[in-house]
C-alpha cells in the first residue's frame, strides 16, 4: 500500500503516504475501532479518504462510503442502518448535516479539499488525531472491504455485507480486479469519479496494492483537464464512465488535437453500458485502449470486453471472466438457448458471499441452484458473448412488444443539450403501456419535445420513440444516486388498478 499520490498538483511520496495510513490505523484503534466495526465515511475525493479506507482495510474493519450529495434524511437512514461505530465527514458537510447524525454516534471531522475555514470545535479533527498517533505496528488483518449500498425496488438502498474472506478469495478478488482495471507494476492511473461509488472505490484500493503505482486523484471530472493531466503526467491508465466519454467527444476538435494521449495503455469502464457508437468514436480517437466490464456491487465483475471485441461485436458486454459461469434463464429458472433473452445468472466461487444487511430474504430470492441474478435481462451468443438487454424491472410491454428503455436512454444521452434522461412506461388504453421520457437539459439549454423525438427517430425504430416527453431542472434520484424512475412513473399510474 505504497502508491505515489498526486492531488491538486501536489505529490505525496510512497513512504510518506504509507506512514499516514499506519498512523491512521493507530488513530482508529484509539477511537475503539476493531475488525468487527463499520466506519461511515462522507468525504470528497482526496488522499485523506483513501488513507482512511486503507487503514480500515489494514485493521480488517469495514468502511461504508456515503454519497456526499445526500441530504439529512438520506444520511440519517444510512448511518442508522449500517450500524456505524464511527462517522468521519468533511467539516463543511458535518456543519450542514450534523442534525442527521444519530445520538451517541462518535463523530470526527476531516479537512475538506479547498475549504479554508477553521475546524469546528464541536468535533475532534481527524488530521490531528492521525498525526498524534504512532504508526501501527500490528500485522495486517484479513481485509473485509467496504459495505456498499445499492438501490432496491422500495427506493431505500440495501447495505451489502460480506462474510470474512479466505486468503484464497482475497487473492482471487484482487486478481480479478487487476484484470478488469489492467493493473500492472508502475502504472500511472487517473481517478476522477467519486470514490463513494463502488467501482471507483475498488479502483482506488486496487491501484494502491500495485507495486510502484502512481494514482492521480481528482475531485471531479473535467473533460479538457483530463486531457491535460494525461499529457502532463504521462498517465497510462484511467477509470472513466460512458458519460465522461460523451463529454470528451463534445470538446472542440482543436482542443482534442492539442493534447498528446499516446501514453495511455488501458481505460477501464464499468457501471453502465457504453453505446457502441460512443465507444467506436473513443477508440478512433484514443486507440484500442478501452476495456469494459459488466458487474454489480453484489456479484462483482462478471464479464470483460476489449476494444477489439467491442468493434467486432458492437454492444457486447464481453465474455465471462475466469472462474465465472453465466447462464440465461427464463422466469421459471429454465436455461435458454443462445440468442434468447432472459434473466442473467452468474456463479463465481472465488467471490466472497454476501447478504443484505437486515434483509437476508432479498438475498435468498436472488439465488437458484447456486446461481445469482440481479434481474438484468440479456442474451448469450454461441461464442459466449453476453449482450445486456435491460433491467427486468424497467422493461416496457407495448402492444405485446418488449421495449427496453436502456437502449433508448443510451441514444438520448448523446443528444446535444441533454444532461441526463430516463425512459419508462406509462399507461395506454390500447397498447397497455406507452413510452415516456424525462429529460434534464444542460443548464441554460432549451429543448423541445419534437426535436428530441426527431433525434431519436433518426436513430431508432419508430416504436421506440417516446410519445410523451417532459423536461426537468433536476431528475429525482434514489439514495444511491440512480434516477428514481418510480417517482417519475407514479403520477401517470395514479388511480390505476395496476402499476409498472
Legacy VTK file of the C-alpha trace (Angstrom):
# vtk DataFile Version 3.0
C-alpha trace
ASCII
DATASET POLYDATA
POINTS 500 float
0.000 0.000 0.000
2.667 2.452 -1.083
1.384 4.306 -4.139
2.642 7.709 -5.150
-0.319 10.059 -4.851
-0.913 13.193 -6.902
-3.689 15.535 -5.789
-4.278 19.167 -6.664
-0.900 19.269 -8.447
0.932 18.140 -5.305
2.768 14.816 -4.965
2.815 12.625 -1.856
5.703 10.144 -1.886
5.028 6.423 -1.252
6.722 6.147 2.149
5.109 9.359 3.401
1.655 8.174 2.369
2.169 4.713 3.873
3.179 6.315 7.170
-0.061 8.320 7.098
-2.017 5.106 6.578
-0.289 3.434 9.517
-0.855 6.453 11.750
-4.468 6.473 10.634
-4.781 2.813 11.659
-3.492 3.636 15.145
-5.808 6.625 15.411
-8.769 4.422 14.509
-7.752 1.861 17.118
-7.575 4.651 19.713
-11.153 5.519 18.765
-12.145 1.939 19.553
-12.284 0.569 16.018
-11.549 -3.131 15.565
-12.107 -5.790 12.938
-15.831 -6.143 13.670
-16.624 -2.433 13.343
-18.019 -0.332 10.499
-16.862 3.242 9.919
-19.012 5.541 7.778
-17.088 7.937 5.521
-18.695 11.011 3.939
-15.726 12.645 2.248
-14.859 14.113 -1.114
-12.089 12.633 -3.241
-8.723 13.250 -1.590
-5.716 11.385 -0.163
-7.437 11.612 3.235
-10.416 9.438 2.304
-8.076 6.910 0.656
-5.818 6.724 3.714
-8.867 6.109 5.931
-10.082 3.299 3.648
-6.663 1.661 3.525
-6.217 1.974 7.289
-9.567 0.276 7.864
-8.582 -2.375 5.349
-5.367 -2.955 7.318
-7.353 -3.417 10.534
-9.818 -5.804 8.883
-12.658 -3.353 9.592
-15.430 -2.280 7.223
-15.889 1.149 5.700
-19.195 2.466 4.418
-18.710 5.193 1.765
-21.590 7.684 1.691
-22.605 9.924 -1.186
-21.756 13.481 -0.136
-24.736 14.774 -2.124
-27.086 13.197 0.418
-29.429 15.329 2.467
-30.466 14.895 6.105
-32.976 12.050 5.791
-30.771 10.085 3.409
-27.733 10.385 5.641
-29.679 9.541 8.799
-31.001 6.366 7.183
-27.564 5.111 6.107
-25.858 5.923 9.416
-28.589 4.120 11.348
-28.925 1.165 9.007
-25.215 0.361 8.591
-24.599 0.193 12.346
-21.607 2.526 12.185
-19.334 2.741 15.221
-17.708 5.922 13.920
-18.584 8.637 11.402
-15.875 10.660 9.641
-17.068 13.532 7.452
-15.647 16.607 5.777
-16.105 19.634 8.056
-18.440 21.616 5.724
-20.677 18.561 5.291
-20.752 17.904 9.017
-21.663 21.503 9.794
-24.590 21.289 7.400
-25.825 17.790 8.207
-24.884 17.189 11.843
-28.559 17.009 12.878
-28.816 13.774 10.860
-26.162 12.018 12.939
-27.786 9.544 15.365
-27.371 10.379 19.033
-24.345 8.694 20.546
-22.519 8.016 17.273
-18.908 9.089 17.671
-18.136 11.698 15.013
-14.876 13.112 13.666
-14.375 15.944 11.170
-11.861 15.947 8.323
-10.458 18.927 6.443
-12.257 19.185 3.107
-10.237 19.884 -0.036
-10.256 23.589 -0.763
-12.023 24.515 2.489
-10.155 27.352 4.225
-12.341 27.561 7.321
-11.093 26.596 10.775
-12.046 23.222 12.279
-15.341 23.198 14.157
-14.780 22.951 17.945
-17.728 20.564 18.316
-15.874 17.574 16.866
-12.349 16.108 17.031
-10.224 16.734 13.972
-9.125 13.697 12.008
-5.785 15.106 10.879
-4.797 15.997 14.450
-5.727 12.539 15.725
-3.812 10.878 12.901
-0.670 12.963 13.236
-0.551 12.467 17.003
-0.699 8.680 16.698
2.347 6.457 16.358
2.378 4.250 13.241
0.584 0.956 13.717
2.974 -1.978 14.159
0.405 -4.791 14.097
0.324 -7.109 11.077
-2.410 -6.621 8.524
-5.658 -8.499 9.174
-7.775 -10.194 6.535
-9.489 -7.321 4.673
-13.290 -7.257 4.597
-13.692 -4.401 2.143
-16.465 -1.798 2.025
-20.132 -2.015 2.937
-21.805 -0.641 -0.157
-25.414 0.433 -0.539
-27.423 -0.483 -3.604
-30.868 0.508 -4.782
-33.977 -1.566 -4.174
-37.493 -1.598 -5.552
-38.716 0.221 -2.446
-36.411 3.161 -3.127
-34.484 2.564 0.086
-30.965 1.261 -0.572
-29.812 -2.061 0.859
-26.468 -2.485 2.576
-24.242 -5.277 1.240
-22.370 -7.145 3.966
-19.817 -9.776 3.040
-18.513 -12.704 5.024
-14.892 -12.776 6.139
-12.984 -13.956 3.061
-10.418 -16.707 2.947
-6.869 -15.881 1.878
-7.594 -17.547 -1.469
-10.700 -15.414 -2.003
-8.761 -12.239 -1.224
-6.128 -13.182 -3.802
-8.691 -14.160 -6.459
-10.720 -10.977 -5.952
-7.608 -8.830 -6.257
-6.519 -10.699 -9.374
-9.942 -10.246 -10.987
-9.870 -6.527 -10.196
-6.390 -6.209 -11.642
-7.560 -7.892 -14.831
-10.566 -5.570 -15.160
-8.525 -2.452 -14.435
-5.420 -3.517 -16.353
-3.375 -3.037 -13.205
0.368 -3.572 -13.647
3.561 -2.509 -11.842
4.497 1.090 -12.482
1.055 2.091 -13.739
0.158 5.783 -13.608
-3.593 5.940 -13.083
-6.234 8.677 -13.119
-9.355 8.573 -10.946
-11.804 11.464 -11.142
-15.058 9.602 -10.447
-16.423 9.888 -6.882
-14.871 7.346 -4.520
-18.194 6.815 -2.739
-19.319 4.756 -5.761
-18.433 1.061 -5.701
-16.263 0.829 -8.845
-14.122 3.947 -8.168
-13.767 2.725 -4.577
-12.480 -0.620 -5.824
-10.265 1.076 -8.409
-8.575 3.218 -5.756
-7.893 0.305 -3.403
-6.740 -1.961 -6.249
-4.239 0.540 -7.659
-2.973 1.111 -4.107
-1.930 -2.566 -3.940
0.117 -2.410 -7.161
3.888 -2.167 -6.973
5.337 1.260 -7.827
1.948 2.608 -8.867
1.009 6.276 -9.123
-2.590 7.347 -8.502
-3.731 10.821 -9.531
-6.972 11.712 -7.747
-9.257 14.499 -8.922
-12.236 15.863 -7.008
-14.397 15.925 -10.110
-14.328 15.226 -13.826
-13.485 17.984 -16.286
-13.119 16.920 -19.908
-10.356 19.253 -21.034
-8.433 18.982 -17.757
-8.485 15.202 -18.159
-6.616 15.561 -21.448
-4.180 17.998 -19.865
-3.447 15.624 -16.959
-2.850 12.656 -19.250
-0.296 14.624 -21.241
1.381 16.378 -18.300
1.817 13.282 -16.120
2.166 10.717 -18.923
-0.681 8.727 -17.422
-1.054 5.122 -18.551
-4.390 4.078 -17.014
-7.711 5.677 -16.123
-11.145 4.858 -14.798
-13.817 6.604 -16.869
-17.527 6.039 -17.493
-19.608 6.457 -20.683
-20.980 9.856 -19.650
-17.394 11.108 -19.471
-16.732 9.748 -22.959
-19.680 11.712 -24.307
-18.396 14.923 -22.723
-14.878 14.294 -24.018
-16.210 13.749 -27.529
-18.094 17.061 -27.367
-14.849 19.027 -26.962
-13.902 21.144 -29.968
-11.661 19.349 -32.443
-8.912 21.909 -31.858
-8.871 21.018 -28.143
-8.804 17.288 -28.896
-5.814 17.674 -31.232
-3.912 19.840 -28.763
-3.000 17.063 -26.314
-0.689 14.052 -26.603
-2.528 10.981 -25.291
-0.072 8.375 -26.564
0.933 7.277 -23.043
-2.486 5.728 -22.349
-2.464 1.916 -22.260
-5.806 0.990 -20.711
-9.016 2.780 -19.763
-11.459 0.886 -17.554
-15.188 1.442 -17.879
-17.885 -0.058 -15.674
-21.221 0.882 -14.157
-23.337 1.494 -17.249
-23.179 0.131 -20.774
-21.314 2.266 -23.282
-23.239 2.964 -26.528
-21.388 1.283 -29.425
-21.080 4.496 -31.430
-19.568 6.310 -28.444
-17.054 3.533 -27.828
-16.154 3.421 -31.519
-15.546 7.171 -31.547
-13.309 6.945 -28.463
-11.324 4.069 -29.975
-10.876 6.061 -33.180
-9.533 8.938 -31.097
-7.509 7.272 -28.291
-6.804 3.899 -29.861
-7.832 0.365 -28.738
-7.190 1.031 -25.039
-10.732 0.627 -23.669
-11.837 -2.299 -21.516
-15.426 -2.535 -20.330
-16.640 -4.817 -17.544
-20.168 -5.804 -16.562
-20.926 -6.439 -12.922
-22.722 -5.271 -9.813
-21.874 -4.331 -6.251
-23.317 -7.655 -5.082
-21.904 -10.035 -7.687
-18.669 -8.287 -8.580
-17.373 -8.239 -12.141
-18.736 -10.987 -14.369
-17.606 -10.182 -17.917
-14.902 -8.252 -19.735
-14.721 -6.931 -23.298
-11.676 -5.466 -25.029
-11.700 -2.770 -27.691
-11.143 -5.338 -30.454
-14.063 -7.448 -29.249
-16.290 -4.379 -28.938
-15.586 -3.423 -32.555
-16.151 -6.986 -33.738
-19.388 -7.404 -31.751
-20.895 -3.940 -31.144
-22.923 -3.757 -27.950
-21.494 -6.837 -26.264
-20.553 -6.822 -22.579
-17.915 -9.446 -23.311
-17.296 -12.975 -22.138
-17.206 -14.399 -18.634
-14.133 -13.667 -16.557
-12.047 -16.578 -15.246
-13.966 -18.611 -12.621
-17.279 -17.003 -13.637
-20.088 -19.129 -15.092
-23.001 -17.405 -16.855
-26.462 -18.688 -17.708
-29.557 -17.129 -19.275
-32.786 -18.415 -17.726
-36.492 -17.712 -18.070
-38.731 -16.665 -15.175
-39.238 -20.308 -14.224
-35.484 -20.878 -13.957
-35.121 -22.914 -17.172
-31.935 -22.426 -19.184
-32.462 -20.675 -22.522
-30.791 -21.282 -25.864
-28.200 -18.892 -27.349
-29.834 -15.693 -28.569
-32.934 -15.993 -26.393
-33.352 -13.086 -23.914
-33.811 -13.908 -20.262
-32.511 -13.223 -16.789
-28.726 -13.206 -16.440
-27.488 -15.603 -13.752
-23.892 -15.902 -12.593
-21.856 -18.120 -10.294
-18.314 -17.343 -9.199
-16.917 -19.471 -6.381
-13.993 -17.117 -5.819
-16.245 -14.240 -4.722
-16.985 -13.793 -1.032
-20.656 -14.436 -0.287
-22.848 -11.613 0.973
-26.199 -10.751 2.436
-28.289 -7.613 2.548
-27.974 -6.066 5.988
-31.229 -6.767 7.810
-32.845 -8.264 4.695
-31.460 -11.729 4.046
-34.733 -12.741 2.379
-33.958 -10.387 -0.515
-30.555 -12.052 -0.884
-32.085 -15.560 -0.888
-34.664 -14.555 -3.513
-31.827 -13.825 -5.990
-30.491 -17.401 -5.997
-31.298 -20.517 -7.986
-29.110 -23.620 -7.751
-26.107 -21.611 -6.629
-26.527 -19.014 -9.387
-27.464 -15.405 -8.594
-29.287 -12.778 -10.641
-29.614 -9.026 -10.293
-32.703 -9.025 -12.530
-30.844 -7.901 -15.626
-32.052 -9.210 -18.985
-29.589 -10.399 -21.600
-28.607 -12.923 -24.223
-25.563 -15.118 -24.781
-24.427 -15.818 -28.314
-22.940 -19.145 -29.395
-19.421 -17.913 -28.652
-20.314 -16.988 -25.072
-20.531 -13.215 -25.565
-23.083 -11.522 -23.318
-25.397 -8.786 -24.561
-27.254 -6.748 -21.922
-30.821 -6.004 -22.922
-32.069 -4.154 -19.831
-33.083 -4.292 -16.210
-36.093 -6.604 -15.934
-37.994 -4.098 -13.777
-37.641 -1.391 -16.432
-38.948 -3.376 -19.388
-41.970 -1.828 -21.127
-44.510 -4.021 -22.947
-46.422 -2.006 -25.537
-48.833 -3.782 -27.828
-47.210 -7.096 -26.935
-43.734 -5.842 -27.883
-40.960 -5.820 -25.266
-39.163 -2.459 -25.231
-36.022 -1.948 -23.171
-35.519 1.683 -22.046
-31.741 1.362 -21.607
-31.295 1.218 -25.373
-33.294 4.438 -25.814
-31.526 6.191 -22.935
-28.114 5.359 -24.392
-29.081 7.119 -27.618
-30.838 10.058 -25.983
-27.901 10.875 -23.687
-25.866 11.546 -26.834
-28.167 14.346 -27.993
-26.570 17.796 -27.685
-28.087 19.681 -24.792
-29.167 16.570 -22.851
-27.538 16.288 -19.424
-29.431 13.211 -18.220
-32.585 11.275 -19.008
-34.888 8.433 -18.029
-37.272 6.397 -20.177
-40.134 4.415 -18.620
-43.603 3.009 -19.237
-46.877 4.859 -18.704
-50.443 3.528 -19.174
-52.014 3.382 -22.607
-55.626 2.368 -23.106
-54.999 0.478 -26.344
-51.439 -0.842 -26.074
-51.240 -1.356 -22.319
-48.150 0.782 -21.991
-46.554 3.615 -23.903
-43.127 5.177 -23.617
-42.361 8.397 -21.773
-39.043 10.205 -21.404
-37.982 12.625 -18.679
-35.139 14.842 -19.858
-32.816 17.059 -17.850
-31.241 19.610 -20.234
-27.855 21.167 -19.668
-28.061 24.399 -17.680
-29.086 27.247 -19.938
-30.235 24.917 -22.721
-33.808 24.892 -24.004
-35.044 21.715 -25.673
-38.390 20.899 -27.306
-40.165 17.549 -27.461
-40.379 17.450 -31.301
-36.622 17.961 -31.563
-35.962 15.130 -29.090
-38.315 12.825 -30.965
-36.738 13.700 -34.285
-33.279 12.958 -32.881
-34.413 9.552 -31.634
-36.421 8.747 -34.734
-33.283 9.175 -36.828
-31.522 6.528 -34.734
-34.205 4.114 -33.513
-37.271 2.292 -34.784
-40.405 4.406 -34.515
-41.990 2.279 -31.776
-39.015 3.091 -29.542
-39.598 6.866 -29.715
-41.441 8.135 -26.589
-44.714 9.878 -27.325
-44.567 11.784 -24.027
-41.530 13.896 -23.186
-41.175 16.129 -20.161
-38.319 18.406 -19.166
-36.929 18.733 -15.646
-34.465 21.081 -13.995
-33.271 18.076 -11.957
-34.348 14.440 -12.107
-35.303 12.707 -8.834
-32.653 10.342 -7.532
-32.515 7.433 -5.126
-30.135 7.417 -2.167
-27.501 5.695 -4.308
-27.649 8.463 -6.918
-29.562 6.469 -9.542
-32.521 8.133 -11.210
-35.672 7.353 -9.191
-37.859 6.082 -12.024
-40.673 5.041 -9.699
-41.280 8.687 -8.772
-41.409 9.607 -12.436
-43.879 6.797 -13.198
-46.223 7.226 -10.217
-48.206 10.294 -11.378
-49.146 8.534 -14.602
-50.310 5.367 -12.834
-52.241 7.054 -10.005
-55.760 5.643 -9.730
-54.965 2.645 -11.939
-55.512 -0.928 -10.812
-52.000 -1.949 -11.872
-48.573 -0.397 -11.633
-45.367 -0.947 -13.585
LINES 1 501
500 0 1 2 3 4 5 6 7 8 9 10 11 12 13 14 15 16 17 18 19 20 21 22 23 24 25 26 27 28 29 30 31 32 33 34 35 36 37 38 39 40 41 42 43 44 45 46 47 48 49 50 51 52 53 54 55 56 57 58 59 60 61 62 63 64 65 66 67 68 69 70 71 72 73 74 75 76 77 78 79 80 81 82 83 84 85 86 87 88 89 90 91 92 93 94 95 96 97 98 99 100 101 102 103 104 105 106 107 108 109 110 111 112 113 114 115 116 117 118 119 120 121 122 123 124 125 126 127 128 129 130 131 132 133 134 135 136 137 138 139 140 141 142 143 144 145 146 147 148 149 150 151 152 153 154 155 156 157 158 159 160 161 162 163 164 165 166 167 168 169 170 171 172 173 174 175 176 177 178 179 180 181 182 183 184 185 186 187 188 189 190 191 192 193 194 195 196 197 198 199 200 201 202 203 204 205 206 207 208 209 210 211 212 213 214 215 216 217 218 219 220 221 222 223 224 225 226 227 228 229 230 231 232 233 234 235 236 237 238 239 240 241 242 243 244 245 246 247 248 249 250 251 252 253 254 255 256 257 258 259 260 261 262 263 264 265 266 267 268 269 270 271 272 273 274 275 276 277 278 279 280 281 282 283 284 285 286 287 288 289 290 291 292 293 294 295 296 297 298 299 300 301 302 303 304 305 306 307 308 309 310 311 312 313 314 315 316 317 318 319 320 321 322 323 324 325 326 327 328 329 330 331 332 333 334 335 336 337 338 339 340 341 342 343 344 345 346 347 348 349 350 351 352 353 354 355 356 357 358 359 360 361 362 363 364 365 366 367 368 369 370 371 372 373 374 375 376 377 378 379 380 381 382 383 384 385 386 387 388 389 390 391 392 393 394 395 396 397 398 399 400 401 402 403 404 405 406 407 408 409 410 411 412 413 414 415 416 417 418 419 420 421 422 423 424 425 426 427 428 429 430 431 432 433 434 435 436 437 438 439 440 441 442 443 444 445 446 447 448 449 450 451 452 453 454 455 456 457 458 459 460 461 462 463 464 465 466 467 468 469 470 471 472 473 474 475 476 477 478 479 480 481 482 483 484 485 486 487 488 489 490 491 492 493 494 495 496 497 498 499
